Amino acid sequence: MPRVLLIEDDPAVREGVELGLRRRGHEVLSAATGEAGLAALAEFRPDLLLLDLMLPGLNGVQVCRRVREDSQLPIIMLTARGDDFDVIVGLEAGADDYIVKPARPEVIEARIRAVLRRIEDVAPGRPATEVHGDLTIDRAGLSVTKAGKRLTLAPSELKLLLHLSAAPEQVFSRQQLLEHVWEHSYHADARLVDACVRRLRNKIEDESGTPRYVQTLRGFGYRFGPL
């Protein structure tokens, strides 16, 4: 089972989430502060980070940014308010998903599995490696390079790029992307999609304001640009 690092300052929430994950077979290490969590990252080597947004001292957004400087570690934010502006900041910082507290253990488990699930059948019948201008997508190796330099993409960014590029010129609505990329079958928060698109553009586009690869069709959704 995946190893989970939990960074949560509320003792009751921390103990409840940790107990629920352990009962489902996860190895869990918990920390009460951002500083302690970052210190535990290298030694514990988790498969996923559950990160409280509102931490004292080094907050969740700052921790997320630190991790994203050189890591593709999947990150799920824990937040007390789903409409909080800080959610947007956290997603922009590199989080792959978020969960509103309090959350049932089975909900947390489902989100963890969705984020960690290996990308399969994203583009059946397509070449293992595709070249789009200066962008090279290696579907077999799950890697992306731009002008010969390998990019560090978060899991949600990579899944989004693989899904869009599998069907060039096809327009996908936000709800379709939530279902295929995040595996949220209900009417989930479209902010997940928009924040991920902005982060992806910052990494693969020459000018994120005039995107060549991930294009917006206002009122409809997103598509992968011309080959």
Secondary structure, 3 states (H helix, E strand, C coil): CCEEEEECCCHHHHHHHHHHHHHCCCEEEEECCHHHHHHHHHHHCCCEEEEECCCCCCCHHHHHHHHHCCCCCCEEEEECCCCCHHHHHHHHHCCCEEEECCCCHHHHHHHHHHHHCCCCCCCCCCCCEEEECCEEEECCCCEEEECCEECCCCHHHHHHHHHHHCCCCCCECHHHHHHHHHCCCCCCCCHHHHHHHHHHHHHHCCCCCCCCCEEEECCCEEEECCC
